[in-house]
């Protein structure tokens, strides 16, 4: 499974957004970076467990929280 397939498995709309961001990577590298980071943040939000704990704001913290909760391996 590649990164685009992973995004589509998390949520179809997420896959659409991720694919759109990837298509612009050569023409608009900075914009693509911002878009893919936003999509990664959304992905973390979708994978977060709904246990009511405070959810971090930064992408690095979100990725760490999802990894610690072992939510990444569910896909």
PDB file of N, H, CA, C and O in Angstrom:
ATOM      1  N   UNK A   1       0.852  -1.170   0.000  1.00  0.00           N
ATOM      2  CA  UNK A   1       0.000   0.000   0.000  1.00  0.00           C
ATOM      3  C   UNK A   1       0.898   1.234   0.000  1.00  0.00           C
ATOM      4  O   UNK A   1       1.834   1.323   0.795  1.00  0.00           O
ATOM      5  N   UNK A   2       0.618   2.173  -0.880  1.00  0.00           N
ATOM      6  H   UNK A   2      -0.142   2.101  -1.526  1.00  0.00           H
ATOM      7  CA  UNK A   2       1.394   3.406  -0.889  1.00  0.00           C
ATOM      8  C   UNK A   2       0.695   4.478  -0.046  1.00  0.00           C
ATOM      9  O   UNK A   2      -0.365   4.239   0.534  1.00  0.00           O
ATOM     10  N   UNK A   3       1.310   5.659   0.009  1.00  0.00           N
ATOM     11  H   UNK A   3       2.170   5.854  -0.462  1.00  0.00           H
ATOM     12  CA  UNK A   3       0.773   6.720   0.869  1.00  0.00           C
ATOM     13  C   UNK A   3      -0.611   7.185   0.430  1.00  0.00           C
ATOM     14  O   UNK A   3      -1.451   7.495   1.275  1.00  0.00           O
ATOM     15  N   UNK A   4      -0.861   7.238  -0.867  1.00  0.00           N
ATOM     16  H   UNK A   4      -0.179   6.986  -1.553  1.00  0.00           H
ATOM     17  CA  UNK A   4      -2.159   7.674  -1.355  1.00  0.00           C
ATOM     18  C   UNK A   4      -3.235   6.638  -1.026  1.00  0.00           C
ATOM     19  O   UNK A   4      -4.341   7.003  -0.627  1.00  0.00           O
ATOM     20  N   UNK A   5      -2.924   5.367  -1.188  1.00  0.00           N
ATOM     21  H   UNK A   5      -2.026   5.071  -1.512  1.00  0.00           H
ATOM     22  CA  UNK A   5      -3.869   4.316  -0.829  1.00  0.00           C
ATOM     23  C   UNK A   5      -4.172   4.345   0.668  1.00  0.00           C
ATOM     24  O   UNK A   5      -5.314   4.144   1.081  1.00  0.00           O
ATOM     25  N   UNK A   6      -3.141   4.597   1.477  1.00  0.00           N
ATOM     26  H   UNK A   6      -2.213   4.760   1.142  1.00  0.00           H
ATOM     27  CA  UNK A   6      -3.345   4.696   2.920  1.00  0.00           C
ATOM     28  C   UNK A   6      -4.323   5.824   3.243  1.00  0.00           C
ATOM     29  O   UNK A   6      -5.257   5.641   4.024  1.00  0.00           O
ATOM     30  N   UNK A   7      -4.105   6.981   2.642  1.00  0.00           N
ATOM     31  H   UNK A   7      -3.346   7.130   2.007  1.00  0.00           H
ATOM     32  CA  UNK A   7      -4.992   8.125   2.895  1.00  0.00           C
ATOM     33  C   UNK A   7      -6.418   7.794   2.477  1.00  0.00           C
ATOM     34  O   UNK A   7      -7.367   8.158   3.173  1.00  0.00           O
ATOM     35  N   UNK A   8      -6.578   7.117   1.363  1.00  0.00           N
ATOM     36  H   UNK A   8      -5.808   6.821   0.799  1.00  0.00           H
ATOM     37  CA  UNK A   8      -7.922   6.735   0.907  1.00  0.00           C
ATOM     38  C   UNK A   8      -8.586   5.744   1.854  1.00  0.00           C
ATOM     39  O   UNK A   8      -9.805   5.778   2.026  1.00  0.00           O
ATOM     40  N   UNK A   9      -7.807   4.865   2.467  1.00  0.00           N
ATOM     41  H   UNK A   9      -6.817   4.837   2.327  1.00  0.00           H
ATOM     42  CA  UNK A   9      -8.375   3.893   3.407  1.00  0.00           C
ATOM     43  C   UNK A   9      -8.819   4.556   4.706  1.00  0.00           C
ATOM     44  O   UNK A   9      -9.791   4.132   5.331  1.00  0.00           O
ATOM     45  N   UNK A  10      -8.094   5.601   5.103  1.00  0.00           N
ATOM     46  H   UNK A  10      -7.304   5.945   4.595  1.00  0.00           H
ATOM     47  CA  UNK A  10      -8.495   6.321   6.319  1.00  0.00           C
ATOM     48  C   UNK A  10      -9.842   6.985   6.083  1.00  0.00           C
ATOM     49  O   UNK A  10     -10.748   6.870   6.908  1.00  0.00           O
ATOM     50  N   UNK A  11      -9.975   7.679   4.961  1.00  0.00           N
ATOM     51  H   UNK A  11      -9.239   7.773   4.291  1.00  0.00           H
ATOM     52  CA  UNK A  11     -11.239   8.324   4.594  1.00  0.00           C
ATOM     53  C   UNK A  11     -11.163   8.712   3.116  1.00  0.00           C
ATOM     54  O   UNK A  11     -10.162   9.286   2.686  1.00  0.00           O
ATOM     55  N   UNK A  12     -12.194   8.412   2.338  1.00  0.00           N
ATOM     56  H   UNK A  12     -13.007   7.946   2.687  1.00  0.00           H
ATOM     57  CA  UNK A  12     -12.155   8.737   0.917  1.00  0.00           C
ATOM     58  C   UNK A  12     -11.863  10.216   0.644  1.00  0.00           C
ATOM     59  O   UNK A  12     -11.078  10.538  -0.248  1.00  0.00           O
ATOM     60  N   UNK A  13     -12.479  11.097   1.395  1.00  0.00           N
ATOM     61  H   UNK A  13     -13.117  10.836   2.119  1.00  0.00           H
ATOM     62  CA  UNK A  13     -12.247  12.538   1.176  1.00  0.00           C
ATOM     63  C   UNK A  13     -10.801  12.892   1.493  1.00  0.00           C
ATOM     64  O   UNK A  13     -10.213  13.732   0.812  1.00  0.00           O
ATOM     65  N   UNK A  14     -10.225  12.279   2.496  1.00  0.00           N
ATOM     66  H   UNK A  14     -10.703  11.596   3.049  1.00  0.00           H
ATOM     67  CA  UNK A  14      -8.832  12.495   2.839  1.00  0.00           C
ATOM     68  C   UNK A  14      -7.945  12.076   1.674  1.00  0.00           C
ATOM     69  O   UNK A  14      -6.982  12.770   1.349  1.00  0.00           O
ATOM     70  N   UNK A  15      -8.259  10.955   1.046  1.00  0.00           N
ATOM     71  H   UNK A  15      -9.041  10.391   1.310  1.00  0.00           H
ATOM     72  CA  UNK A  15      -7.508  10.509  -0.118  1.00  0.00           C
ATOM     73  C   UNK A  15      -7.580  11.505  -1.261  1.00  0.00           C
ATOM     74  O   UNK A  15      -6.582  11.747  -1.941  1.00  0.00           O
ATOM     75  N   UNK A  16      -8.753  12.083  -1.477  1.00  0.00           N
ATOM     76  H   UNK A  16      -9.563  11.887  -0.925  1.00  0.00           H
ATOM     77  CA  UNK A  16      -8.901  13.107  -2.521  1.00  0.00           C
ATOM     78  C   UNK A  16      -8.016  14.316  -2.233  1.00  0.00           C
ATOM     79  O   UNK A  16      -7.317  14.804  -3.121  1.00  0.00           O
ATOM     80  N   UNK A  17      -8.045  14.795  -1.000  1.00  0.00           N
ATOM     81  H   UNK A  17      -8.613  14.398  -0.278  1.00  0.00           H
ATOM     82  CA  UNK A  17      -7.244  15.956  -0.619  1.00  0.00           C
ATOM     83  C   UNK A  17      -5.757  15.666  -0.734  1.00  0.00           C
ATOM     84  O   UNK A  17      -4.987  16.504  -1.202  1.00  0.00           O
ATOM     85  N   UNK A  18      -5.363  14.487  -0.309  1.00  0.00           N
ATOM     86  H   UNK A  18      -5.989  13.806   0.071  1.00  0.00           H
ATOM     87  CA  UNK A  18      -3.958  14.107  -0.361  1.00  0.00           C
ATOM     88  C   UNK A  18      -3.484  13.993  -1.810  1.00  0.00           C
ATOM     89  O   UNK A  18      -2.398  14.457  -2.155  1.00  0.00           O
ATOM     90  N   UNK A  19      -4.304  13.375  -2.649  1.00  0.00           N
ATOM     91  H   UNK A  19      -5.186  12.998  -2.369  1.00  0.00           H
ATOM     92  CA  UNK A  19      -3.957  13.259  -4.064  1.00  0.00           C
ATOM     93  C   UNK A  19      -3.829  14.615  -4.721  1.00  0.00           C
ATOM     94  O   UNK A  19      -2.923  14.830  -5.526  1.00  0.00           O
ATOM     95  N   UNK A  20      -4.719  15.528  -4.394  1.00  0.00           N
ATOM     96  H   UNK A  20      -5.455  15.353  -3.740  1.00  0.00           H
ATOM     97  CA  UNK A  20      -4.659  16.889  -4.936  1.00  0.00           C
ATOM     98  C   UNK A  20      -3.371  17.582  -4.501  1.00  0.00           C
ATOM     99  O   UNK A  20      -2.726  18.257  -5.303  1.00  0.00           O
ATOM    100  N   UNK A  21      -3.005  17.419  -3.261  1.00  0.00           N
ATOM    101  H   UNK A  21      -3.529  16.870  -2.610  1.00  0.00           H
ATOM    102  CA  UNK A  21      -1.776  18.030  -2.755  1.00  0.00           C
ATOM    103  C   UNK A  21      -0.553  17.450  -3.460  1.00  0.00           C
ATOM    104  O   UNK A  21       0.356  18.194  -3.829  1.00  0.00           O
ATOM    105  N   UNK A  22      -0.518  16.152  -3.649  1.00  0.00           N
ATOM    106  H   UNK A  22      -1.257  15.548  -3.349  1.00  0.00           H
ATOM    107  CA  UNK A  22       0.628  15.514  -4.293  1.00  0.00           C
ATOM    108  C   UNK A  22       0.783  15.935  -5.752  1.00  0.00           C
ATOM    109  O   UNK A  22       1.905  16.047  -6.246  1.00  0.00           O
ATOM    110  N   UNK A  23      -0.328  16.170  -6.445  1.00  0.00           N
ATOM    111  H   UNK A  23      -1.239  16.079  -6.043  1.00  0.00           H
ATOM    112  CA  UNK A  23      -0.252  16.555  -7.857  1.00  0.00           C
ATOM    113  C   UNK A  23       0.429  17.903  -8.053  1.00  0.00           C
ATOM    114  O   UNK A  23       0.966  18.160  -9.130  1.00  0.00           O
ATOM    115  N   UNK A  24       0.423  18.761  -7.055  1.00  0.00           N
ATOM    116  H   UNK A  24      -0.014  18.552  -6.180  1.00  0.00           H
ATOM    117  CA  UNK A  24       1.007  20.101  -7.212  1.00  0.00           C
ATOM    118  C   UNK A  24       2.446  20.183  -6.717  1.00  0.00           C
ATOM    119  O   UNK A  24       2.998  21.281  -6.648  1.00  0.00           O
ATOM    120  N   UNK A  25       3.072  19.058  -6.371  1.00  0.00           N
ATOM    121  H   UNK A  25       2.623  18.166  -6.427  1.00  0.00           H
ATOM    122  CA  UNK A  25       4.375  19.081  -5.706  1.00  0.00           C
ATOM    123  C   UNK A  25       5.497  19.675  -6.554  1.00  0.00           C
ATOM    124  O   UNK A  25       6.414  20.280  -5.998  1.00  0.00           O
ATOM    125  N   UNK A  26       5.458  19.526  -7.873  1.00  0.00           N
ATOM    126  H   UNK A  26       4.713  19.034  -8.325  1.00  0.00           H
ATOM    127  CA  UNK A  26       6.540  20.058  -8.707  1.00  0.00           C
ATOM    128  C   UNK A  26       6.368  21.549  -8.993  1.00  0.00           C
ATOM    129  O   UNK A  26       7.346  22.296  -9.029  1.00  0.00           O
ATOM    130  N   UNK A  27       5.142  21.972  -9.192  1.00  0.00           N
ATOM    131  H   UNK A  27       4.347  21.365  -9.163  1.00  0.00           H
ATOM    132  CA  UNK A  27       4.885  23.376  -9.504  1.00  0.00           C
ATOM    133  C   UNK A  27       4.874  24.272  -8.273  1.00  0.00           C
ATOM    134  O   UNK A  27       5.284  25.431  -8.336  1.00  0.00           O
ATOM    135  N   UNK A  28       4.410  23.737  -7.169  1.00  0.00           N
ATOM    136  H   UNK A  28       4.077  22.795  -7.118  1.00  0.00           H
ATOM    137  CA  UNK A  28       4.239  24.538  -5.956  1.00  0.00           C
ATOM    138  C   UNK A  28       4.745  23.777  -4.736  1.00  0.00           C
ATOM    139  O   UNK A  28       3.939  23.358  -3.905  1.00  0.00           O
ATOM    140  N   UNK A  29       6.051  23.587  -4.603  1.00  0.00           N
ATOM    141  H   UNK A  29       6.706  23.928  -5.278  1.00  0.00           H
ATOM    142  CA  UNK A  29       6.560  22.743  -3.507  1.00  0.00           C
ATOM    143  C   UNK A  29       6.193  23.236  -2.110  1.00  0.00           C
ATOM    144  O   UNK A  29       5.863  22.423  -1.247  1.00  0.00           O
ATOM    145  N   UNK A  30       6.242  24.533  -1.866  1.00  0.00           N
ATOM    146  H   UNK A  30       6.511  25.194  -2.567  1.00  0.00           H
ATOM    147  CA  UNK A  30       5.904  25.043  -0.531  1.00  0.00           C
ATOM    148  C   UNK A  30       4.425  24.836  -0.234  1.00  0.00           C
ATOM    149  O   UNK A  30       4.053  24.433   0.869  1.00  0.00           O
ATOM    150  N   UNK A  31       3.595  25.114  -1.213  1.00  0.00           N
ATOM    151  H   UNK A  31       3.897  25.441  -2.108  1.00  0.00           H
ATOM    152  CA  UNK A  31       2.156  24.907  -1.054  1.00  0.00           C
ATOM    153  C   UNK A  31       1.863  23.424  -0.795  1.00  0.00           C
ATOM    154  O   UNK A  31       1.031  23.090   0.049  1.00  0.00           O
ATOM    155  N   UNK A  32       2.546  22.546  -1.519  1.00  0.00           N
ATOM    156  H   UNK A  32       3.222  22.818  -2.205  1.00  0.00           H
ATOM    157  CA  UNK A  32       2.351  21.111  -1.334  1.00  0.00           C
ATOM    158  C   UNK A  32       2.735  20.683   0.064  1.00  0.00           C
ATOM    159  O   UNK A  32       2.036  19.883   0.687  1.00  0.00           O
ATOM    160  N   UNK A  33       3.843  21.210   0.562  1.00  0.00           N
ATOM    161  H   UNK A  33       4.411  21.859   0.056  1.00  0.00           H
ATOM    162  CA  UNK A  33       4.258  20.877   1.924  1.00  0.00           C
ATOM    163  C   UNK A  33       3.180  21.274   2.918  1.00  0.00           C
ATOM    164  O   UNK A  33       2.828  20.493   3.803  1.00  0.00           O
ATOM    165  N   UNK A  34       2.658  22.479   2.777  1.00  0.00           N
ATOM    166  H   UNK A  34       2.944  23.113   2.058  1.00  0.00           H
ATOM    167  CA  UNK A  34       1.600  22.938   3.685  1.00  0.00           C
ATOM    168  C   UNK A  34       0.351  22.071   3.568  1.00  0.00           C
ATOM    169  O   UNK A  34      -0.268  21.724   4.574  1.00  0.00           O
ATOM    170  N   UNK A  35      -0.017  21.724   2.337  1.00  0.00           N
ATOM    171  H   UNK A  35       0.486  22.006   1.519  1.00  0.00           H
ATOM    172  CA  UNK A  35      -1.212  20.892   2.132  1.00  0.00           C
ATOM    173  C   UNK A  35      -1.030  19.498   2.709  1.00  0.00           C
ATOM    174  O   UNK A  35      -1.928  18.982   3.374  1.00  0.00           O
ATOM    175  N   UNK A  36       0.121  18.882   2.464  1.00  0.00           N
ATOM    176  H   UNK A  36       0.851  19.301   1.924  1.00  0.00           H
ATOM    177  CA  UNK A  36       0.304  17.516   2.963  1.00  0.00           C
ATOM    178  C   UNK A  36       0.403  17.490   4.475  1.00  0.00           C
ATOM    179  O   UNK A  36      -0.038  16.529   5.105  1.00  0.00           O
ATOM    180  N   UNK A  37       0.980  18.537   5.075  1.00  0.00           N
ATOM    181  H   UNK A  37       1.338  19.318   4.563  1.00  0.00           H
ATOM    182  CA  UNK A  37       1.008  18.599   6.538  1.00  0.00           C
ATOM    183  C   UNK A  37      -0.406  18.763   7.093  1.00  0.00           C
ATOM    184  O   UNK A  37      -0.744  18.176   8.121  1.00  0.00           O
ATOM    185  N   UNK A  38      -1.226  19.554   6.418  1.00  0.00           N
ATOM    186  H   UNK A  38      -0.952  20.031   5.583  1.00  0.00           H
ATOM    187  CA  UNK A  38      -2.614  19.731   6.855  1.00  0.00           C
ATOM    188  C   UNK A  38      -3.381  18.414   6.733  1.00  0.00           C
ATOM    189  O   UNK A  38      -4.166  18.065   7.615  1.00  0.00           O
ATOM    190  N   UNK A  39      -3.155  17.694   5.648  1.00  0.00           N
ATOM    191  H   UNK A  39      -2.518  17.978   4.932  1.00  0.00           H
ATOM    192  CA  UNK A  39      -3.821  16.410   5.464  1.00  0.00           C
ATOM    193  C   UNK A  39      -3.333  15.404   6.498  1.00  0.00           C
ATOM    194  O   UNK A  39      -4.125  14.621   7.022  1.00  0.00           O
ATOM    195  N   UNK A  40      -2.036  15.417   6.796  1.00  0.00           N
ATOM    196  H   UNK A  40      -1.392  16.053   6.371  1.00  0.00           H
ATOM    197  CA  UNK A  40      -1.502  14.520   7.831  1.00  0.00           C
ATOM    198  C   UNK A  40      -2.129  14.836   9.186  1.00  0.00           C
ATOM    199  O   UNK A  40      -2.437  13.928   9.959  1.00  0.00           O
ATOM    200  N   UNK A  41      -2.315  16.111   9.470  1.00  0.00           N
ATOM    201  H   UNK A  41      -2.064  16.848   8.842  1.00  0.00           H
ATOM    202  CA  UNK A  41      -2.953  16.510  10.728  1.00  0.00           C
ATOM    203  C   UNK A  41      -4.390  16.013  10.773  1.00  0.00           C
ATOM    204  O   UNK A  41      -4.842  15.505  11.800  1.00  0.00           O
ATOM    205  N   UNK A  42      -5.111  16.157   9.662  1.00  0.00           N
ATOM    206  H   UNK A  42      -4.744  16.569   8.828  1.00  0.00           H
ATOM    207  CA  UNK A  42      -6.484  15.671   9.586  1.00  0.00           C
ATOM    208  C   UNK A  42      -6.527  14.152   9.750  1.00  0.00           C
ATOM    209  O   UNK A  42      -7.411  13.617  10.419  1.00  0.00           O
ATOM    210  N   UNK A  43      -5.575  13.472   9.141  1.00  0.00           N
ATOM    211  H   UNK A  43      -4.857  13.907   8.598  1.00  0.00           H
ATOM    212  CA  UNK A  43      -5.490  12.021   9.267  1.00  0.00           C
ATOM    213  C   UNK A  43      -5.328  11.624  10.736  1.00  0.00           C
ATOM    214  O   UNK A  43      -5.997  10.707  11.213  1.00  0.00           O
ATOM    215  N   UNK A  44      -4.450  12.308  11.439  1.00  0.00           N
ATOM    216  H   UNK A  44      -3.907  13.053  11.052  1.00  0.00           H
ATOM    217  CA  UNK A  44      -4.262  12.031  12.867  1.00  0.00           C
ATOM    218  C   UNK A  44      -5.553  12.272  13.639  1.00  0.00           C
ATOM    219  O   UNK A  44      -5.910  11.494  14.524  1.00  0.00           O
ATOM    220  N   UNK A  45      -6.246  13.346  13.301  1.00  0.00           N
ATOM    221  H   UNK A  45      -5.956  13.977  12.583  1.00  0.00           H
ATOM    222  CA  UNK A  45      -7.509  13.636  13.977  1.00  0.00           C
ATOM    223  C   UNK A  45      -8.521  12.514  13.753  1.00  0.00           C
ATOM    224  O   UNK A  45      -9.259  12.145  14.667  1.00  0.00           O
ATOM    225  N   UNK A  46      -8.554  11.974  12.533  1.00  0.00           N
ATOM    226  H   UNK A  46      -7.955  12.273  11.791  1.00  0.00           H
ATOM    227  CA  UNK A  46      -9.486  10.889  12.226  1.00  0.00           C
ATOM    228  C   UNK A  46      -9.112   9.598  12.937  1.00  0.00           C
ATOM    229  O   UNK A  46      -9.986   8.813  13.305  1.00  0.00           O
ATOM    230  N   UNK A  47      -7.809   9.374  13.133  1.00  0.00           N
ATOM    231  H   UNK A  47      -7.099  10.012  12.833  1.00  0.00           H
ATOM    232  CA  UNK A  47      -7.346   8.149  13.770  1.00  0.00           C
ATOM    233  C   UNK A  47      -7.330   8.230  15.293  1.00  0.00           C
ATOM    234  O   UNK A  47      -7.169   7.213  15.968  1.00  0.00           O
ATOM    235  N   UNK A  48      -7.494   9.420  15.829  1.00  0.00           N
ATOM    236  H   UNK A  48      -7.625  10.246  15.281  1.00  0.00           H
ATOM    237  CA  UNK A  48      -7.436   9.599  17.290  1.00  0.00           C
ATOM    238  C   UNK A  48      -8.556   8.818  17.956  1.00  0.00           C
ATOM    239  O   UNK A  48      -9.662   8.691  17.431  1.00  0.00           O
ATOM    240  N   UNK A  49      -8.231   8.311  19.111  1.00  0.00           N
ATOM    241  H   UNK A  49      -7.332   8.414  19.537  1.00  0.00           H
ATOM    242  CA  UNK A  49      -9.291   7.627  19.849  1.00  0.00           C
ATOM    243  C   UNK A  49     -10.178   8.688  20.490  1.00  0.00           C
ATOM    244  O   UNK A  49      -9.709   9.767  20.853  1.00  0.00           O
ATOM    245  N   UNK A  50     -11.422   8.380  20.618  1.00  0.00           N
ATOM    246  H   UNK A  50     -11.803   7.504  20.323  1.00  0.00           H
ATOM    247  CA  UNK A  50     -12.395   9.333  21.161  1.00  0.00           C
ATOM    248  C   UNK A  50     -12.552   9.134  22.660  1.00  0.00           C
ATOM    249  O   UNK A  50     -13.665   8.958  23.157  1.00  0.00           O
ATOM    250  N   UNK A  51     -11.441   9.162  23.377  1.00  0.00           N
ATOM    251  H   UNK A  51     -10.537   9.305  22.974  1.00  0.00           H
ATOM    252  CA  UNK A  51     -11.529   8.912  24.816  1.00  0.00           C
ATOM    253  C   UNK A  51     -11.594  10.196  25.637  1.00  0.00           C
ATOM    254  O   UNK A  51     -11.501  10.150  26.864  1.00  0.00           O
ATOM    255  N   UNK A  52     -11.753  11.334  24.977  1.00  0.00           N
ATOM    256  H   UNK A  52     -11.829  11.372  23.981  1.00  0.00           H
ATOM    257  CA  UNK A  52     -11.976  12.577  25.686  1.00  0.00           C
ATOM    258  C   UNK A  52     -10.740  13.243  26.255  1.00  0.00           C
ATOM    259  O   UNK A  52     -10.865  14.235  26.973  1.00  0.00           O
ATOM    260  N   UNK A  53      -9.547  12.734  25.962  1.00  0.00           N
ATOM    261  H   UNK A  53      -9.445  11.928  25.379  1.00  0.00           H
ATOM    262  CA  UNK A  53      -8.344  13.376  26.477  1.00  0.00           C
ATOM    263  C   UNK A  53      -8.021  14.604  25.632  1.00  0.00           C
ATOM    264  O   UNK A  53      -8.487  14.734  24.501  1.00  0.00           O
ATOM    265  N   UNK A  54      -7.224  15.491  26.192  1.00  0.00           N
ATOM    266  H   UNK A  54      -6.845  15.386  27.112  1.00  0.00           H
ATOM    267  CA  UNK A  54      -6.806  16.671  25.446  1.00  0.00           C
ATOM    268  C   UNK A  54      -5.987  16.241  24.235  1.00  0.00           C
ATOM    269  O   UNK A  54      -5.065  15.435  24.363  1.00  0.00           O
ATOM    270  N   UNK A  55      -6.314  16.767  23.080  1.00  0.00           N
ATOM    271  H   UNK A  55      -7.063  17.422  22.977  1.00  0.00           H
ATOM    272  CA  UNK A  55      -5.650  16.406  21.844  1.00  0.00           C
ATOM    273  C   UNK A  55      -4.640  17.496  21.507  1.00  0.00           C
ATOM    274  O   UNK A  55      -4.984  18.677  21.549  1.00  0.00           O
ATOM    275  N   UNK A  56      -3.388  17.128  21.168  1.00  0.00           N
ATOM    276  H   UNK A  56      -3.108  16.169  21.134  1.00  0.00           H
ATOM    277  CA  UNK A  56      -2.361  18.136  20.896  1.00  0.00           C
ATOM    278  C   UNK A  56      -2.664  18.936  19.624  1.00  0.00           C
ATOM    279  O   UNK A  56      -3.445  18.511  18.773  1.00  0.00           O
ATOM    280  N   UNK A  57      -2.032  20.089  19.524  1.00  0.00           N
ATOM    281  H   UNK A  57      -1.398  20.435  20.215  1.00  0.00           H
ATOM    282  CA  UNK A  57      -2.217  20.957  18.362  1.00  0.00           C
ATOM    283  C   UNK A  57      -1.200  20.692  17.266  1.00  0.00           C
ATOM    284  O   UNK A  57      -1.570  20.655  16.092  1.00  0.00           O
ATOM    285  N   UNK A  58       0.065  20.507  17.607  1.00  0.00           N
ATOM    286  H   UNK A  58       0.366  20.537  18.560  1.00  0.00           H
ATOM    287  CA  UNK A  58       1.120  20.369  16.610  1.00  0.00           C
ATOM    288  C   UNK A  58       1.121  19.004  15.942  1.00  0.00           C
ATOM    289  O   UNK A  58       0.772  17.999  16.562  1.00  0.00           O
ATOM    290  N   UNK A  59       1.517  18.972  14.666  1.00  0.00           N
ATOM    291  H   UNK A  59       1.801  19.788  14.163  1.00  0.00           H
ATOM    292  CA  UNK A  59       1.520  17.728  13.907  1.00  0.00           C
ATOM    293  C   UNK A  59       2.433  16.692  14.529  1.00  0.00           C
ATOM    294  O   UNK A  59       2.035  15.534  14.655  1.00  0.00           O
ATOM    295  N   UNK A  60       3.647  17.064  14.926  1.00  0.00           N
ATOM    296  H   UNK A  60       3.970  18.005  14.824  1.00  0.00           H
ATOM    297  CA  UNK A  60       4.558  16.102  15.543  1.00  0.00           C
ATOM    298  C   UNK A  60       3.942  15.476  16.788  1.00  0.00           C
ATOM    299  O   UNK A  60       4.060  14.270  17.007  1.00  0.00           O
ATOM    300  N   UNK A  61       3.292  16.290  17.593  1.00  0.00           N
ATOM    301  H   UNK A  61       3.197  17.269  17.415  1.00  0.00           H
ATOM    302  CA  UNK A  61       2.644  15.784  18.812  1.00  0.00           C
ATOM    303  C   UNK A  61       1.471  14.874  18.476  1.00  0.00           C
ATOM    304  O   UNK A  61       1.254  13.863  19.143  1.00  0.00           O
ATOM    305  N   UNK A  62       0.714  15.234  17.439  1.00  0.00           N
ATOM    306  H   UNK A  62       0.890  16.056  16.897  1.00  0.00           H
ATOM    307  CA  UNK A  62      -0.417  14.394  17.023  1.00  0.00           C
ATOM    308  C   UNK A  62       0.074  13.028  16.543  1.00  0.00           C
ATOM    309  O   UNK A  62      -0.484  11.997  16.915  1.00  0.00           O
ATOM    310  N   UNK A  63       1.116  13.027  15.719  1.00  0.00           N
ATOM    311  H   UNK A  63       1.569  13.865  15.416  1.00  0.00           H
ATOM    312  CA  UNK A  63       1.660  11.763  15.217  1.00  0.00           C
ATOM    313  C   UNK A  63       2.139  10.905  16.376  1.00  0.00           C
ATOM    314  O   UNK A  63       1.892   9.699  16.407  1.00  0.00           O
ATOM    315  N   UNK A  64       2.820  11.524  17.323  1.00  0.00           N
ATOM    316  H   UNK A  64       3.020  12.503  17.297  1.00  0.00           H
ATOM    317  CA  UNK A  64       3.286  10.793  18.498  1.00  0.00           C
ATOM    318  C   UNK A  64       2.135  10.208  19.296  1.00  0.00           C
ATOM    319  O   UNK A  64       2.209   9.066  19.750  1.00  0.00           O
ATOM    320  N   UNK A  65       1.075  10.978  19.468  1.00  0.00           N
ATOM    321  H   UNK A  65       1.015  11.906  19.099  1.00  0.00           H
ATOM    322  CA  UNK A  65      -0.085  10.513  20.235  1.00  0.00           C
ATOM    323  C   UNK A  65      -0.776   9.351  19.525  1.00  0.00           C
ATOM    324  O   UNK A  65      -1.186   8.387  20.171  1.00  0.00           O
ATOM    325  N   UNK A  66      -0.908   9.435  18.207  1.00  0.00           N
ATOM    326  H   UNK A  66      -0.575  10.218  17.682  1.00  0.00           H
ATOM    327  CA  UNK A  66      -1.540   8.362  17.440  1.00  0.00           C
ATOM    328  C   UNK A  66      -0.673   7.104  17.502  1.00  0.00           C
ATOM    329  O   UNK A  66      -1.187   5.996  17.652  1.00  0.00           O
ATOM    330  N   UNK A  67       0.632   7.282  17.388  1.00  0.00           N
ATOM    331  H   UNK A  67       1.049   8.183  17.267  1.00  0.00           H
ATOM    332  CA  UNK A  67       1.550   6.135  17.442  1.00  0.00           C
ATOM    333  C   UNK A  67       1.515   5.474  18.820  1.00  0.00           C
ATOM    334  O   UNK A  67       1.475   4.248  18.919  1.00  0.00           O
ATOM    335  N   UNK A  68       1.529   6.284  19.886  1.00  0.00           N
ATOM    336  H   UNK A  68       1.561   7.280  19.806  1.00  0.00           H
ATOM    337  CA  UNK A  68       1.488   5.725  21.239  1.00  0.00           C
ATOM    338  C   UNK A  68       0.193   4.969  21.497  1.00  0.00           C
ATOM    339  O   UNK A  68       0.174   3.977  22.225  1.00  0.00           O
ATOM    340  N   UNK A  69      -0.885   5.450  20.893  1.00  0.00           N
ATOM    341  H   UNK A  69      -0.870   6.256  20.302  1.00  0.00           H
ATOM    342  CA  UNK A  69      -2.182   4.781  21.051  1.00  0.00           C
ATOM    343  C   UNK A  69      -2.292   3.570  20.125  1.00  0.00           C
ATOM    344  O   UNK A  69      -3.296   2.858  20.146  1.00  0.00           O
ATOM    345  N   UNK A  70      -1.267   3.341  19.320  1.00  0.00           N
ATOM    346  H   UNK A  70      -0.452   3.919  19.303  1.00  0.00           H
ATOM    347  CA  UNK A  70      -1.200   2.220  18.368  1.00  0.00           C
ATOM    348  C   UNK A  70      -2.366   2.231  17.395  1.00  0.00           C
ATOM    349  O   UNK A  70      -2.844   1.181  16.965  1.00  0.00           O
ATOM    350  N   UNK A  71      -2.822   3.442  17.051  1.00  0.00           N
ATOM    351  H   UNK A  71      -2.434   4.295  17.400  1.00  0.00           H
ATOM    352  CA  UNK A  71      -3.920   3.586  16.083  1.00  0.00           C
ATOM    353  C   UNK A  71      -3.409   3.453  14.646  1.00  0.00           C
ATOM    354  O   UNK A  71      -4.188   3.127  13.751  1.00  0.00           O
ATOM    355  N   UNK A  72      -2.136   3.695  14.412  1.00  0.00           N
ATOM    356  H   UNK A  72      -1.503   3.960  15.140  1.00  0.00           H
ATOM    357  CA  UNK A  72      -1.592   3.626  13.065  1.00  0.00           C
ATOM    358  C   UNK A  72      -1.614   2.187  12.552  1.00  0.00           C
ATOM    359  O   UNK A  72      -1.876   1.965  11.370  1.00  0.00           O
ATOM    360  N   UNK A  73      -1.352   1.232  13.395  1.00  0.00           N
ATOM    361  H   UNK A  73      -1.139   1.413  14.355  1.00  0.00           H
ATOM    362  CA  UNK A  73      -1.280  -0.160  12.980  1.00  0.00           C
ATOM    363  C   UNK A  73      -2.642  -0.783  12.703  1.00  0.00           C
ATOM    364  O   UNK A  73      -2.715  -1.923  12.244  1.00  0.00           O
ATOM    365  N   UNK A  74      -3.713  -0.060  12.973  1.00  0.00           N
ATOM    366  H   UNK A  74      -3.654   0.866  13.346  1.00  0.00           H
ATOM    367  CA  UNK A  74      -5.063  -0.594  12.728  1.00  0.00           C
ATOM    368  C   UNK A  74      -5.403  -0.631  11.251  1.00  0.00           C
ATOM    369  O   UNK A  74      -6.402  -1.240  10.870  1.00  0.00           O
ATOM    370  N   UNK A  75      -4.598   0.006  10.407  1.00  0.00           N
ATOM    371  H   UNK A  75      -3.786   0.501  10.717  1.00  0.00           H
ATOM    372  CA  UNK A  75      -4.907   0.074   8.982  1.00  0.00           C
ATOM    373  C   UNK A  75      -3.939  -0.722   8.232  1.00  0.00           C
ATOM    374  O   UNK A  75      -4.021  -0.799   7.006  1.00  0.00           O
TER     375      UNK A  75
END
